[in-house]
Amino acid sequence: MGKIVISENVSLDGVVQDPTGDEGFRRGGWFDRMADRDRVEWTKVEFDEALATQALLLGRRTYEWFAARWPSRTGAWAERLNALPKYVVSSTLVDPEWNNSTVLDGEVVAAVSKLKQELDGDIVVYASRRLVRTLLEHGLADELRLIVHPVVLGAGERLFGETGPELSLRLVDTRAVGDGLAALTYGIVREAQDAG
């Protein structure tokens, strides 16, 4: 059985919106403010995660962002991401062009539940905040991996919306990444979700 892993870059105040500044958010581009040493260490963390990943699960906009960049890149990280099976949650995308990509048919919760049953290992979700909220709301996510950036934006879409369910988490791992980032890994405690 697969494990849904949500892997996010997040500001200290929980913002996930427009980290690279491509969406036009007035406070976007915060990801690119990290120091060079932090970027080198962040890259190592992300590459190691990709090596341990069995498949990617992405929302359409995130898929399109990745598909516009990664197929033309070279190196071990690009080779890994390009080779991984990719599953896209979308009602509008019909023929994905990035190799090894499949659009999930039907209702999201049922399609992702089926995917979890069919695959073994980590199914990693990058960005895709609307999809992430759906996965959390329906108890489909198993783990959160957050790279916390030392910036407080004060505005923007946050990882956790105000209407989501209460979640109980168990700290699995914490470590510094470079000089300014923190990697936090939390397991989602199922009993608390089921009791709520």
Disulfide bonds with the S-S distance in Angstrom:
none
